Structures are given as C-alpha cells and as structure tokens.
C-alpha cells in the first residue's frame, strides 16, 4: 500500500494552492513606483537631520559677515580699478559690502529694497519694492485673495520705510553715481530672492552699465532664478539643504541702523 502523503490539489480547482496564494497576497507595485518614493523619503529625512544638526563641514562656513565680505572680495578682485560702485542691502548686507568696497577700492553706498508682506503674515513676501521699482508675485496675490486696498497700503508703508532709511543712512551725502558704472549689489545671503531682484532692477534703472549680484550663500534654485536678473552672479556657497541665511554663519547678530551709518561714514571719500 502506498504511503500516505499530502494530497496535492488538482490544477484548476478552487483549492489550487497557487490560486489561493494569489488571492491572499497583494501584488507588488512595479519597482519604479517603490524606489523613488523610498529614496525621496530618505532624502527628506537626511535634509531634516542636516538642518537640526548640520555636519561639522558646514557649521559656520563663514565666521561672521566681515569674514564673508573678505572672502567675497577675493572673488571680486578683478573689479579693482574699474568704474564700479558697491551697493550693500541693509542692514546685514552693508557689513559684507564694506569689506568688498575696501578691497577693490570702490565707493560704498546702499540700495534699499523692502519686502511686501502678506496680510496677517508679514514674513510671507508678496514681492518687494525699491525706489521707483515694484516686483510683485501676482499669482500669489491672487491665490491669497489680497485686496487692492491692502496691497496699496502695504507698498506705501514700505516706501515710507525706504525714505526713512535713505535719509538716515545717507544724511546729506548724495547717492553714488551709477550711470555707466558697474553696480555690485551685495547682501549677506539670499533666501527667497525678492529683495535681491528689486535691488538689481533699481541699479539697472539708475543707468548702471553692468549689474552684478554678489552674495556669500544662496540656495541653488535661487541662483537659477537670479541669473536672468543680473549680468553676473558671484555666489560662494550654494548648499543643497538650505534653511536660512544665518545657518551658514558662526555669528549672525542683528545689524543696527547706527552700524550701517557708521560703515557708510567710514567709507566716505574713498
């Protein structure tokens, strides 16, 4: 008598083991649907970790704004002896610009753009303004339902602040002559790029023959955006995981109006 063993279901019946397995097991999605999702999540986790605890190599890439200015000046040394004007964006950008102006022997002045803040959230920029210049994100304005009355009032408030700062910073000194000169616009970094665009357009409107944006640090996507606004970009660092400008400085204290006035006065006549 043949030994008893497990009976194998007949093929094609309801008890077919392969059919049963297929009924209870979910089919795996194609690899191209799984791998990118996992890779994206891993990249997001890595970015969050680097923001919370950046590696030693990127902690304090620049000791402070003066250090950033000196290193930026090395990259701009070719402008020494040219008809160039260094324009710092207040307030922190003036600290950086002062170092650049000393090294290349150029006049130092300010360009004063201001962010146009959203209703209830002034840190969210609807664009930026400078003297006789408006750069507005019309798509965002429509999406948020910002009223014309609010927008007009906010722009006027920022223009009033520009007038106040211009008077405080320059005093009785006339603005630097930009007609036919190379305008080197300097800030301590770029985050969203709105104020930088307004500053560049202002310099061009004042007759600059060439407009250069020089910053120590900016995210890669901003470099691409600003390339269409400036004749030349000088950016020392373009980190992939960018959270804020201050992340890349060892010291990033607030710069006061008094400090800006001191820097401009100290450079007068050079």
Secondary structure, 3 states (H helix, E strand, C coil): CCCCCCCCCCCCCCCCHHHHHHHHCCCCCCHHHHHHHHHHHHHHHHHHHHHHCCCCCCCCCECCHHHHHHHHHHHCHHHCCCCEEEEEECCHHHHHHHHHHHHHCCEEEEECCEEEEECCEEEEEEEEEECCEEEECHHHHHHHCCCHHHHHHHHHHHHHHHHHHHHHHHCCCCCCCCCCCEEEEEECCECCCHHHHHHHHHHHHCCCCEEEEEEEEECHHHHHHHCCCCCEEEEEECCCCCCCHHHHECCCCCCCHHHHHHHHHHCCCC
